[in-house]
């Protein structure tokens, strides 16, 4: 799959997340429970749909935030806290298909950055489209925050 990368200036986007420090090896077993906990909190607050799942990778440790883009106010409880996806220049591609291919989408953004002399700022994230049982209908936005363009 070819991933087209675009750059845009984005505003911070409010989220409800649980933050964790983990390892890349442990992360696949960790995130489902964190996401379930966020959704339990939202359902208790009267929200049962309409929020896109997000995973924010603050660095390569990885320090992560797992949760949802929260476009409406909701009382957050327990370990669920208000946060935000970063604002600034962002390189984005859309991955279509199985989540197993997300690594290729991230690699496409990294390759684009190298080819266009743009420096990643560190944080990167995924915003998931609505759930589909058919993997061919699944899509995920892969976003990397960039350092400001020195040419400007």
C-alpha positions in Angstrom: 0.0 0.0 0.0 1.2 3.5 -0.9 0.7 6.1 1.9 0.3 9.7 0.8 1.6 12.1 3.4 0.2 15.6 3.8 1.3 18.4 6.1 -1.2 20.7 7.9 -1.3 23.0 10.9 -3.6 21.5 13.5 -5.2 22.8 16.7 -4.9 20.8 20.0 -7.7 18.2 20.2 -9.2 17.4 23.6 -8.9 13.8 24.7 -9.9 11.6 27.7 -7.0 9.1 28.3 -5.0 7.0 30.6 -1.3 7.6 30.6 1.2 4.8 31.0 4.9 4.2 30.7 5.5 0.8 29.1 7.7 -1.1 26.6 6.9 -1.7 23.0 6.9 -5.4 23.7 4.3 -5.0 26.5 2.1 -2.3 24.9 0.0 -4.7 22.7 -1.2 -6.5 25.9 -1.6 -3.2 27.8 -3.7 -0.9 25.6 -6.9 -2.9 25.4 -7.5 -2.7 29.1 -6.7 1.0 29.2 -9.1 1.7 26.4 -11.8 -0.4 28.1 -11.3 1.6 31.3 -11.7 4.9 29.4 -14.9 3.7 27.7 -16.3 2.5 31.1 -15.7 6.0 32.4 -17.4 7.6 29.4 -20.4 5.3 29.5 -20.8 6.2 33.2 -20.9 9.8 32.1 -23.6 9.2 29.5 -21.4 8.8 26.4 -21.7 5.5 24.6 -20.6 6.4 21.1 -19.2 9.1 18.8 -15.7 9.3 20.2 -12.8 8.1 18.0 -10.2 6.0 19.8 -6.7 7.5 19.9 -3.3 6.4 20.9 -0.7 9.1 21.6 3.0 8.1 21.7 4.8 10.9 23.5 8.2 9.5 22.9 10.1 6.3 22.2 10.2 5.0 25.8 7.2 4.7 25.2 5.2 7.1 27.3 1.7 6.6 25.9 -1.8 7.9 26.3 -4.7 5.6 25.3 -8.2 6.9 25.1 -10.6 8.8 22.9 -10.9 12.2 21.2 -13.5 13.9 23.4 -15.6 16.5 21.6 -18.2 16.9 24.3 -17.7 17.5 28.0 -17.8 14.5 30.3 -17.0 14.0 34.0 -13.8 11.9 34.1 -13.1 9.6 37.0 -10.5 7.1 38.2 -7.3 7.1 36.1 -9.0 8.7 33.2 -7.8 12.3 32.7 -8.3 15.2 30.3 -5.4 15.6 27.9 -5.0 16.7 24.2 -3.5 15.7 21.0 -0.7 18.2 20.2 -1.1 21.4 18.2 1.3 22.5 15.5 2.6 21.3 12.1 1.7 17.6 11.5 2.6 15.1 8.9 -0.4 12.8 8.3 -1.2 9.7 6.3 -4.2 7.5 6.3 -3.7 3.7 6.6 -6.5 1.6 5.2 -6.8 -2.0 6.1 -5.7 -4.2 9.0 -4.1 -2.7 12.0 -1.2 -5.0 11.4 -0.1 -2.6 8.6 0.1 0.5 10.8 3.9 0.1 11.1 4.2 0.7 7.3 2.1 3.9 7.7 4.5 5.1 10.4 7.5 4.2 8.3 5.9 6.1 5.3 5.7 9.3 7.5 9.3 8.8 8.7 10.5 8.3 5.1 8.6 11.4 4.0 10.2 13.4 6.8 13.7 12.3 5.7 13.0 13.0 2.0 11.6 16.5 2.7 14.2 17.5 5.4 11.5 17.8 8.1 12.3 17.0 11.7 9.8 15.1 13.8 9.2 16.8 17.1 8.7 13.5 19.0 5.0 13.0 19.7 3.0 10.9 17.2 -0.5 9.4 17.3 -3.1 7.3 15.7 -6.8 8.3 15.4 -9.0 5.3 14.5 -12.0 5.4 12.2 -15.3 3.7 13.2 -15.2 0.0 13.9 -15.8 -2.4 11.0 -15.7 -6.2 11.0 -14.4 -6.1 7.5 -10.6 -5.2 7.6 -10.9 -3.7 4.1 -13.2 -1.0 5.6 -10.8 -0.1 8.5 -8.9 3.2 8.4 -6.6 5.0 10.8 -5.0 8.4 10.7 -1.3 8.3 11.5 0.0 11.7 12.6 3.5 12.9 13.5 4.1 16.3 15.1 6.9 18.2 13.2 9.4 20.8 14.4 8.6 24.2 12.8 9.8 24.4 9.2 13.1 26.4 9.3 12.4 27.8 5.8 9.5 29.9 7.1 
